[in-house]
Amino acid sequence: MRANDHPRPSKRISVAISIVLFTVAIPALLHADAPYTVTIAADNRAIQFSGRTEGIGTAKVTFGWSGDRMRLRFRGSSSVGVFLDDNSGENYAMAWIDGQPGKKFRLNASDGFYAVVEGLDEGEHTVEVVRVTECNFGLTHFRGFALDRGAEVLPWPGAHDRKIEFIGDSITCGYGVEVDDPNLHFEPATENFCLGYSALTARQLDADYLVVARSGIGMVRNFDGPRDGSDGTMPQVYPHTFFLRPDSDWDHRRFTPDVVCLNLGTNDFSTTGVNVEKLVAAYTKFLALLLERYPDAKIVLVQGPMENSEELRAALNEAIKRQGEAASNRVHRFALSPQGALGYGADYHPNRAQSVVSAGELTAFLSDLMNWR
């Protein structure tokens, strides 16, 4: 699929250790506009990253998946800016301040600088910047945060006790979630990972996360692809650090989830459908890979709100059955409620209201499964 190919509506397609920290002014990054006078460079050990990234510990950290984020904690009365280089002009990011959603902004500034909040009261604060558009639109490079003079960087308050890996398609990316009209087609401006079911679930569970997801992707067959299989399906994409960089493979030891939520199948069954036996075989093989890669993790095969067919349910159950004893206590299937009653987002994808419902259901399921209270 080309970078701008996205699904269209169909009958089958309806989200501590103490460390020494340095606050360093770097002239090359300082922005001309007051009040920003201090830059916290990307290699500062106080900055926390989530997602598949490249360049941790250097002056430029590269990322390219939905939900990839960087976080900083500091003390002061401060405005906050961020340095993000992005040549696509299509990507968007969203700021979170003190755990609350802030503004969403397009990554198209010529100098790569974005003011995310101004005039915070004196005290301790956190800033989080999340990429909310998906992997199709190229890579983004983070170079640091900008704060006011006198702001003091603080250690992040400990590592997350809970970790989730989300593997999925457009639903996991938050495709079209910001609109309530199924006749509208995809635009990057209406995609928002933070409003999708996966991001909402992670926040409700206070879990760190990693996302590997792309609109239109399937296990055997991408949207409207050949019945017997497409190129660029999840088993082919999954090994790579970045979707658009197949030359670099991800080291899975960098993030070890407690649970993997795998939500695929909607695109396999789209339009003319899929060779079900090939789907079962592919799911079986991919599931075995996850079980081997993460020997202590649980795996949840999620049926999304756009595809709740008995065919998919039977295929998932058969893939679990073929794992034998390895799956007895570790692999589970969970179906989210079908969408429709709450309306639709772009191209009949889940809107905000449906995403909230799906997140509530998955949060409750994972809370019980993982004993996360």
C-alpha positions in Angstrom: 0.0 0.0 0.0 1.2 3.5 -0.7 1.7 6.0 2.1 -1.7 7.6 1.5 -3.7 4.5 0.9 -6.4 4.1 3.6 -9.5 2.0 4.0 -12.8 3.1 2.6 -16.2 2.1 3.9 -17.5 -1.4 3.3 -20.1 -3.6 4.7 -17.4 -5.6 6.6 -15.7 -2.5 8.0 -17.7 -0.5 10.4 -8.0 3.0 19.6 13.8 5.9 42.3 17.1 5.4 41.5 18.7 8.8 42.0 20.5 10.2 39.0 22.4 13.3 38.3 20.5 15.6 36.0 21.8 18.5 34.1 19.8 21.5 32.8 21.9 22.7 29.9 21.5 25.8 27.7 22.4 24.8 24.1 22.7 27.9 21.9 22.0 25.9 18.7 18.6 25.0 20.0 17.5 28.1 21.9 14.5 29.8 20.3 14.5 33.5 19.7 11.1 34.1 21.2 11.0 34.8 24.9 10.5 33.4 27.5 12.4 30.2 26.5 15.9 30.5 27.7 16.9 27.0 28.7 17.0 23.9 26.5 16.8 20.3 27.9 18.5 18.4 25.1 17.2 15.0 23.9 20.1 13.2 25.5 19.1 14.4 29.0 18.6 11.3 31.2 15.5 12.8 32.8 13.5 12.5 29.6 11.3 9.4 29.4 10.5 7.8 26.0 7.8 5.4 25.0 7.6 3.5 21.7 10.0 2.1 19.1 12.7 4.8 18.9 16.2 5.2 17.6 19.0 7.4 19.1 18.2 7.3 22.9 21.1 8.9 24.6 22.0 11.1 21.7 21.1 14.7 20.7 18.4 13.4 18.2 15.8 10.7 19.0 13.9 9.4 16.0 10.4 7.9 16.2 7.7 7.0 13.7 4.7 5.1 15.2 1.4 6.2 16.7 1.7 7.1 20.3 5.4 7.5 20.5 6.1 10.0 23.2 8.6 11.9 25.3 8.0 13.1 28.9 9.8 15.5 31.3 9.2 16.5 34.9 10.4 19.9 36.2 9.9 22.5 38.9 9.3 26.2 38.2 6.8 28.7 36.7 7.4 28.0 33.1 6.3 28.0 29.6 7.3 24.9 27.6 8.3 24.4 24.1 9.5 21.4 22.1 11.9 20.9 19.2 10.6 18.4 16.6 12.0 18.0 13.1 9.5 16.5 10.6 9.7 16.9 6.8 6.4 15.4 5.9 4.1 18.3 6.9 1.4 15.6 7.6 2.2 14.6 11.2 0.5 15.9 14.3 1.5 15.8 17.9 -0.4 16.4 21.1 0.8 17.9 24.4 -0.2 16.8 27.9 0.5 19.0 30.8 0.3 17.6 34.4 -1.5 14.6 33.0 -4.2 16.6 31.3 -4.7 17.0 27.5 -3.4 20.1 26.0 -3.2 21.3 22.4 -2.8 19.3 19.3 -0.4 20.8 16.7 0.8 20.1 13.2 4.5 19.4 12.7 5.2 21.9 9.9 7.2 24.7 11.6 10.2 25.6 9.4 12.5 25.8 12.5 11.0 22.8 14.2 10.0 24.7 17.4 6.6 24.5 19.0 5.3 26.3 22.0 3.1 23.8 23.9 2.0 25.7 27.0 2.6 29.2 28.6 2.4 30.7 32.0 2.3 27.6 34.3 2.0 28.4 38.0 5.1 27.9 40.2 5.4 24.3 41.3 6.2 20.8 39.9 4.9 20.0 36.5 5.1 17.3 33.8 5.0 17.7 30.1 4.3 15.0 27.6 4.4 15.2 23.8 2.7 12.4 21.9 2.8 11.7 18.1 -0.9 11.2 17.2 -0.5 10.3 13.5 0.6 7.0 12.2 3.7 5.5 10.6 2.7 6.2 7.0 3.7 9.8 7.2 7.4 9.4 7.9 9.8 9.9 10.8 9.9 12.6 13.4 13.1 13.7 15.2 13.0 15.0 18.8 15.8 17.4 19.8 14.7 18.6 23.2 12.4 20.7 25.4 12.6 24.5 26.0 11.8 25.9 29.5 12.0 29.3 31.2 15.1 30.5 33.0 15.3 29.0 36.5 13.3 25.9 35.8 14.7 22.8 37.5 14.6 19.4 35.9 13.5 16.6 38.2 13.7 12.8 38.0 10.7 11.0 36.6 8.9 9.4 39.5 9.9 5.8 38.9 9.3 3.3 36.1 5.9 2.0 35.2 4.9 -1.2 36.9 2.6 -2.0 34.0 3.5 -2.4 30.3 1.2 -3.0 27.3 2.1 -3.6 23.7 -0.6 -2.8 21.2 -0.5 -4.4 17.7 -3.2 -3.4 15.3 -4.6 -1.4 12.4 -6.4 1.9 11.9 -8.6 1.4 15.0 -5.5 1.2 17.2 -4.1 4.3 15.4 -7.2 6.5 16.2 -8.1 6.8 12.5 -10.8 9.4 11.9 -11.7 9.5 15.6 -12.1 13.3 15.8 -15.1 13.5 13.5 -18.6 12.1 13.6 -19.4 11.7 10.0 -18.8 8.3 8.3 -19.0 10.0 4.8 -15.8 11.9 5.5 -12.6 10.3 4.4 -9.3 10.0 6.1 -7.2 13.1 6.8 -4.2 13.2 9.1 -5.8 16.2 10.8 -8.7 14.0 12.1 -6.5 11.1 13.3 -5.6 11.2 17.0 -4.0 8.2 18.8 -4.7 9.8 22.1 -8.5 9.6 21.6 -8.5 6.0 20.4 -9.3 2.9 22.6 -5.6 1.9 23.0 -4.4 5.2 24.4 -7.4 5.6 26.6 -6.9 2.0 28.0 -3.2 2.7 28.7 -4.0 5.9 30.6 -6.8 4.4 32.6 -4.5 1.6 33.7 -1.5 3.9 34.2 0.6 1.7 31.9 3.5 2.4 29.7 3.0 1.2 26.1 4.4 0.5 22.7 2.4 0.6 19.5 2.9 -1.2 16.2 -0.1 -0.3 14.0 -1.0 0.9 10.6 -4.2 1.7 8.8 -5.3 -0.9 6.3 -3.0 -3.6 7.6 -4.0 -7.2 8.1 -2.5 -10.5 9.2 -2.7 -12.1 5.7 -4.6 -9.6 3.6 -4.4 -5.8 3.8 -7.5 -3.8 3.0 -9.1 -4.8 -0.3 -6.0 -7.0 -1.2 -5.9 -10.4 -2.8 -7.9 -13.1 -1.0 -4.8 -15.3 -0.6 -2.5 -12.6 0.8 -0.9 -9.1 0.4 2.6 -7.7 0.7 3.3 -5.6 3.8 1.1 -7.4 6.3 1.8 -7.3 10.0 4.1 -10.4 10.2 6.3 -8.7 7.5 6.2 -5.2 9.1 6.5 -6.2 12.8 10.2 -7.0 13.0 11.3 -3.5 11.9 12.0 -0.6 14.1 10.2 1.7 11.7 7.5 1.0 9.1 9.4 3.0 6.4 12.8 1.7 7.4 12.9 -2.1 6.7 16.7 -2.0 7.0 16.6 -1.7 10.8 15.2 -4.4 13.0 13.8 -3.7 16.5 15.5 -5.2 19.6 12.5 -6.5 21.4 14.5 -6.7 24.7 14.2 -2.9 24.9 10.5 -3.2 25.9 9.1 -6.2 27.6 5.3 -6.0 28.0 3.2 -7.7 30.6 0.4 -8.1 28.1 0.2 -7.9 24.3 -3.1 -6.7 22.8 -3.3 -7.9 19.2 -6.2 -6.4 17.3 -6.1 -7.6 13.6 -8.6 -9.2 11.2 -10.8 -6.3 10.2 -8.9 -5.7 7.0 -8.4 -9.4 6.3 -12.2 -9.8 6.2 -12.8 -6.5 4.3 -14.5 -6.3 0.9 -14.2 -9.8 -0.8 -12.8 -11.5 2.3 -9.8 -13.7 3.1 -8.7 -17.3 2.7 -9.6 -18.3 6.3 -7.2 -21.3 6.5 -4.3 -19.0 5.6 -5.5 -16.5 8.2 -5.5 -19.2 10.9 -2.1 -20.4 9.8 -0.7 -16.8 9.9 -2.3 -16.0 13.2 -0.9 -19.3 14.6 2.6 -18.5 13.5 2.5 -14.9 14.7 1.1 -15.9 18.0 3.8 -18.5 18.5 6.4 -15.7 17.8 4.9 -13.5 20.6 4.7 -16.4 23.1 8.4 -17.1 22.5 9.5 -13.5 22.4 7.7 -12.6 25.6 7.7 -15.8 27.7 6.2 -14.1 30.8 3.5 -12.0 29.0 -0.1 -12.7 28.4 -1.6 -12.3 24.9 -5.0 -11.0 24.2 -6.5 -11.5 20.8 -8.9 -8.5 20.5 -11.9 -8.5 18.1 -12.4 -4.8 17.3 -15.8 -3.0 17.1 -15.7 -3.0 13.3 -15.4 -6.8 12.8 -17.2 -9.1 15.2 -18.0 -11.9 12.8 -18.3 -15.5 13.8 -15.7 -16.3 11.1 -13.1 -14.2 12.8 -14.0 -15.5 16.2 -13.6 -19.1 15.0 -10.3 -18.3 13.3 -8.9 -16.8 16.5 -10.1 -19.7 18.6 -8.4 -22.2 16.2 -5.2 -20.2 16.3 -5.2 -20.4 20.1 -6.0 -24.1 20.0 -3.0 -24.8 17.7 -0.7 -23.4 20.3 -1.5 -26.3 22.6 -0.2 -26.2 26.1 1.7 -23.0 25.5 -1.6 -21.1 25.2 -3.5 -22.7 28.1 -3.1 -19.9 30.6 -1.4 -17.2 28.5 -3.6 -16.5 25.4 -7.1 -15.1 25.6 -9.7 -13.8 23.2 -11.8 -10.7 24.0 -14.4 -9.1 21.8 -15.2 -5.4 22.0 -18.9 -4.4 21.6 -19.9 -3.8 17.9 -20.1 -0.1 16.9 -23.0 1.7 15.4 -25.3 2.9 18.2 -22.9 5.7 19.0 -22.3 6.8 15.4 -19.1 6.6 13.4 -15.9 8.5 12.7 -14.4 8.9 9.2 -14.9 6.1 6.8 -17.1 4.2 9.4 -14.3 4.0 11.9 -14.9 4.3 15.7 -15.6 7.9 16.8 -14.7 9.3 20.2 -17.8 8.0 21.9 -17.2 4.4 20.6 -13.5 4.6 21.6 -14.4 5.5 25.2 -16.7 2.5 25.3 -14.1 0.2 23.9 -11.5 1.5 26.2 -13.7 0.9 29.2 -14.4 -2.6 28.2 -10.7 -3.5 27.5 -9.6 -1.7 30.7 -12.0 -3.8 32.8 -10.9 -7.0 31.0 -7.2 -6.3 31.5 -7.7 -5.3 35.1 -9.2 -8.7 35.9 -6.8 -10.7 33.7 -3.6 -9.0 35.1 -5.0 -8.3 38.5 -4.3 -4.6 38.0 -6.4 -2.7 40.5 
